[in-house]
Amino acid sequence: MENEKITSVQMMMLLYPAITATAILLVPGVTAQHAQQDMWLSPIWASLIGFLTVHITVQLYRLYPKKTPIEYSVDIAGPFFGKFIGLLLLFFYFHVTAIIIREYGEFVVGNFLFRTPIDFVMGAMVFVCAVAVRSGIAVLGRLAQILVPVVILLLTI
């Protein structure tokens, strides 16, 4: 599994559904609640922050190729603070994953499986994700490369 690699297009195809789902399900409600009549400014600010985040990520990758964010945070901030930053990153990803699973469960139960307990739906999703991760990143990349264009076509229609 260590030699498995994905292309940049496959990586983009893996990220597209996560970003799109969050943008469709969560962002408009939260943004409208806080921005109110200035909601038209939100995409501009979000785009600027998104471009800055991508730029920083690319620059860090160029400075520290073949290292994970936790590994190069130790190089940047030192052993103690770098590992603390790595721990914060792990907690952040754990928290974000929990939010995404909850969003998925609420969406499915609220729109399709009205009488199904949300815990069962979320557990089934976690199981499917675990099986997919066990198959490897290359399998996920190829699957995304096949399915994402179909989803984009359906959303366009």
C-alpha positions, 0 to 999 in steps of 0.5 A: 500500500505504500507505493499507491499513488493518485494523480492530481486529477484524482485528488481533485475528484476526491475533494470535489464531493466533500466541498460541494456537499458542505457548500450545498447543505451547510454554508447557505444557512449559516451564512444567511443567518450571520450575513443577512443583507450582505450575503452577496459579499460572502463568496468573495471573502470565502474565495479569497480565504480559499485561494490563500489557503491553497497558496499556503498549502502548495508553498508548504508542499514545495518546501517540505516535499514527501512530508505530512503536515504533522512532520513539517510542523515539527520542523517549523515549530520545534519538537514540542510545539510541532507535536502540539500542532499535530495533535490539534490537527488530529482533533480538528480532522476528527471534529470535522469528520464527525460534523460531516457524518452528522450532516450526512445522517440528517440529510438522508433521514430527513429526505429519504429514510424517515423512520430509520434511526440516524445512528444506523445511517451514520454507522452504515456510512462509517462502515462503508468509508472504513471498507473504502479506506481499507481498499486503498487510496488508489481505489478511491481515486479511480472510483472518484474519477468515474463517479464525480463526472456523473454527479456533476452531469446530474447536478448540471441537468 
